[in-house]
Amino acid sequence: MKSFRGMTALVTGASSGLGSEFARQLAQEVSQLLITSRRAERLHALTEELQKQSPHIRVFSIPADLSCQKGREILTDWLAAEKTEVDILINNAGCGDYGPFEECPFERVRSLLELNIVSLTYLTRLVLPDMLKKKRGIIINIGSIVGRKPLPTCAAYSGSKSYVHAFSEALRWEIEGSGVTLTVIAPGPLETEFFMKASRKGTDTKPFVPPFMWVPLKKVVHESLMAAKAGKAFYVPGFYTRIASFLHYLTPSSLLRYIYQLILPIKCRNNSSKDEKITCSLD
Ligand SMILES: NC(=O)c1ccc[n+]([C@@H]2O[C@H](COP(=O)([O-])OP(=O)(O)OC[C@H]3O[C@@H](n4cnc5c(N)ncnc54)[C@H](OP(=O)(O)O)[C@@H]3O)[C@@H](O)[C@H]2O)c1
């Protein structure tokens, strides 16, 4: 089991949800913590909180918009200027979108793909060479259970998370035995700002899933860090979520398509006339 002692960790998307919790739990172990996201005031507040709780570590907030190259380069420049090498990368920043795909403004789709795919790939490419040179490093990429089997009503999001899974699995093979490990975490639904932002109208509509599938953030992060320390390739936090995700994964797509037609709230295109606007009752 690896230890995080003496390491420098970079957590993306640390201003809320899973990312804030990763920062809180890592602050108890690492010696330096770098946190990033767009909302500077949230990052500064978290920095103060963590610095009070763990005065022996150094915490830096680096506000940046990771959905554009300029924003990503803020991080690159900061690391170069401070001569800092990252030992633990938590590629957590991500956003969702739900509703009929063709009604989504393309700018929203582009920004989702830039954040969920390009930024995760960019940061991995940025830190990996130094990790390989030092023969030590831990990368955690946050996927999703819908990255294993796609979900209609969130096509671009599912697709982006499938990329996270495929990219991470291939890279994991490439770096096997190098001293650097890569773990993909596939959470189920979480109580964060995620669903409110994924809704095109900003309404906080939660998906209809059984209550036992909502795993507390503390548990998700604790289990994820344990999985990374143990060098696991893939992990679904939460016992029931793990079982549900496994069954979902094993279900043939032809059967899933049939089930989705019955349960998902988007009106089926075949039932609507050509000119009728397709609506989503989730919004
Ligand atoms: N919530 C769920 O049900 C669920 C399920 C499976 C997987 N996940 C994944 O878990 C990860 C964390 O999501 P969460 O649930 O914690 O949601 P969240 O509370 O909305 O957190 C998302 C984080 O990403 C940051 N972010 C968003 N756009 C950004 C941008 N353009 N540049 C930099 N940072 C940006 C946000 O900060 P700023 O707004 O300050 O930039 C925030 O800190 C995501 O990868 C998500 O796909 C979530």
PDBQT file of the ligand as one rigid body, heavy atoms in Angstrom, charges set to zero:
ROOT
HETATM    1  N1  LIG A 301     -22.123  14.235  -8.940  1.00  0.00    +0.000 N 
HETATM    2  C1  LIG A 301     -22.275  13.054  -9.527  1.00  0.00    +0.000 C 
HETATM    3  O1  LIG A 301     -23.359  12.421  -9.450  1.00  0.00    +0.000 OA
HETATM    4  C2  LIG A 301     -21.128  12.418 -10.265  1.00  0.00    +0.000 A 
HETATM    5  C3  LIG A 301     -21.240  11.070 -10.637  1.00  0.00    +0.000 A 
HETATM    6  C4  LIG A 301     -20.188  10.470 -11.326  1.00  0.00    +0.000 A 
HETATM    7  C5  LIG A 301     -19.054  11.207 -11.627  1.00  0.00    +0.000 A 
HETATM    8  N2  LIG A 301     -18.976  12.514 -11.258  1.00  0.00    +0.000 N 
HETATM    9  C6  LIG A 301     -17.752  13.257 -11.609  1.00  0.00    +0.000 C 
HETATM   10  O2  LIG A 301     -17.149  13.741 -10.417  1.00  0.00    +0.000 OA
HETATM   11  C7  LIG A 301     -16.362  14.896 -10.717  1.00  0.00    +0.000 C 
HETATM   12  C8  LIG A 301     -16.665  15.981  -9.701  1.00  0.00    +0.000 C 
HETATM   13  O3  LIG A 301     -17.991  16.405  -9.848  1.00  0.00    +0.000 OA
HETATM   14  P1  LIG A 301     -18.883  16.871  -8.619  1.00  0.00    +0.000 P 
HETATM   15  O4  LIG A 301     -19.991  15.918  -8.491  1.00  0.00    +0.000 OA
HETATM   16  O5  LIG A 301     -18.040  17.156  -7.443  1.00  0.00    +0.000 OA
HETATM   17  O6  LIG A 301     -19.505  18.205  -9.227  1.00  0.00    +0.000 OA
HETATM   18  P2  LIG A 301     -19.355  19.747  -8.825  1.00  0.00    +0.000 P 
HETATM   19  O7  LIG A 301     -19.685  19.952  -7.394  1.00  0.00    +0.000 OA
HETATM   20  O8  LIG A 301     -20.119  20.495  -9.849  1.00  0.00    +0.000 OA
HETATM   21  O9  LIG A 301     -17.787  20.024  -8.998  1.00  0.00    +0.000 OA
HETATM   22  C9  LIG A 301     -17.197  20.233 -10.247  1.00  0.00    +0.000 C 
HETATM   23  C10 LIG A 301     -15.872  20.953 -10.044  1.00  0.00    +0.000 C 
HETATM   24  O10 LIG A 301     -15.287  21.166 -11.325  1.00  0.00    +0.000 OA
HETATM   25  C11 LIG A 301     -14.915  22.531 -11.430  1.00  0.00    +0.000 C 
HETATM   26  N3  LIG A 301     -15.033  23.032 -12.789  1.00  0.00    +0.000 N 
HETATM   27  C12 LIG A 301     -16.163  23.087 -13.554  1.00  0.00    +0.000 A 
HETATM   28  N4  LIG A 301     -15.900  23.679 -14.718  1.00  0.00    +0.000 NA
HETATM   29  C13 LIG A 301     -14.572  24.012 -14.683  1.00  0.00    +0.000 A 
HETATM   30  C14 LIG A 301     -13.704  24.663 -15.587  1.00  0.00    +0.000 A 
HETATM   31  N5  LIG A 301     -14.140  25.104 -16.785  1.00  0.00    +0.000 N 
HETATM   32  N6  LIG A 301     -12.412  24.849 -15.236  1.00  0.00    +0.000 NA
HETATM   33  C15 LIG A 301     -11.962  24.425 -14.029  1.00  0.00    +0.000 A 
HETATM   34  N7  LIG A 301     -12.732  23.798 -13.130  1.00  0.00    +0.000 NA
HETATM   35  C16 LIG A 301     -14.018  23.601 -13.458  1.00  0.00    +0.000 A 
HETATM   36  C17 LIG A 301     -15.899  23.273 -10.524  1.00  0.00    +0.000 C 
HETATM   37  O11 LIG A 301     -15.344  24.484 -10.045  1.00  0.00    +0.000 OA
HETATM   38  P3  LIG A 301     -15.614  25.952 -10.658  1.00  0.00    +0.000 P 
HETATM   39  O12 LIG A 301     -17.046  26.033 -11.037  1.00  0.00    +0.000 OA
HETATM   40  O13 LIG A 301     -15.212  26.841  -9.528  1.00  0.00    +0.000 OA
HETATM   41  O14 LIG A 301     -14.678  26.069 -11.817  1.00  0.00    +0.000 OA
HETATM   42  C18 LIG A 301     -16.040  22.295  -9.376  1.00  0.00    +0.000 C 
HETATM   43  O15 LIG A 301     -15.022  22.507  -8.444  1.00  0.00    +0.000 OA
HETATM   44  C19 LIG A 301     -16.684  15.254 -12.162  1.00  0.00    +0.000 C 
HETATM   45  O16 LIG A 301     -15.662  14.776 -13.014  1.00  0.00    +0.000 OA
HETATM   46  C20 LIG A 301     -17.979  14.508 -12.438  1.00  0.00    +0.000 C 
HETATM   47  O17 LIG A 301     -18.132  14.206 -13.810  1.00  0.00    +0.000 OA
HETATM   48  C21 LIG A 301     -19.974  13.142 -10.576  1.00  0.00    +0.000 A 
ENDROOT
TORSDOF 0
